[in-house]
Amino acid sequence: MTVPQPQTPDHEIDIAVEDERWAGAAPDLERFVVRAVEAALAVAPEVPAHPVEVSILLTDDATVQDLNRTWRGKDKPTNVLSFPAPLQPLHAGAAQPLGDVVLAYGTMLRESEEQSKPLHHHLAHLLVHGILHLLGQDHETGESEAEAMEALETAALRSLGIPDPYCDAD
């Protein structure tokens, strides 16, 4: 099911909800998702100067496991997958596709419980994380890159009133 949601003046954020359990993940889920995506775009060091289009898929573990197996060769669910769009020519008045972010409800729920974090805080973190991957950030290329990405995530989450997910005191 595709859910209509408010659009930002500059960016198009398309949200599809495939698992009904997502409805309880955050108050006013669609608005929450848009705010988290906007927060990530606001802190990213290399955001295109023109409007971008992002697709968010909120689904289940089985779907994410299938995507993870097909595209990454890992036959297990994961919390978030990012699929950057290939570079395309810009068209006047059209947003540039940035890519897709896919989240698995069951994995996200398990992690938030294990980490004793509110579900909506973990959702925001995973959305920010996925968007930063679409923008070229990569925590798997080295320690300094991981620290830089964590700092961006923390800044984006702070703008949403969400505590640092990497701080043990939270």
GIDA-V402313 format. One record per backbone hydrogen bond with DSSP energy under -1.0 kcal/mol. NH is the residue of the N-H (numbers start at 1). CO is the residue of the C=O. If there is no record, write none. Layout:
BEGIN
NH;CO + NH;CO
END
This chain:
BEGIN
3;15 + 12;52 + 14;54 + 16;56 + 17;1 + 18;58 + 22;19 + 23;20 + 24;21 + 25;22 + 32;28 + 33;29 + 34;30 + 35;31 + 36;32 + 37;33 + 38;34 + 39;35 + 40;36 + 41;37 + 42;38 + 43;39 + 44;40 + 53;96 + 54;12 + 55;99 + 56;14 + 57;101 + 58;16 + 59;103 + 64;60 + 65;61 + 66;62 + 67;63 + 68;64 + 69;65 + 70;66 + 71;67 + 72;68 + 74;68 + 76;74 + 81;102 + 83;100 + 85;98 + 94;91 + 96;51 + 98;53 + 100;83 + 101;55 + 102;81 + 103;57 + 104;79 + 105;59 + 108;104 + 109;105 + 110;106 + 111;107 + 112;108 + 113;109 + 114;110 + 115;111 + 117;112 + 122;118 + 123;119 + 124;120 + 125;121 + 126;122 + 127;123 + 128;124 + 129;125 + 130;126 + 131;127 + 132;128 + 133;129 + 134;130 + 135;131 + 136;133 + 137;132 + 146;142 + 147;143 + 148;144 + 149;145 + 150;146 + 151;147 + 152;148 + 153;149 + 154;150 + 155;151 + 156;152 + 157;153 + 158;154 + 159;155 + 160;157 + 161;158 + 162;157 + 167;164 + 170;167
END
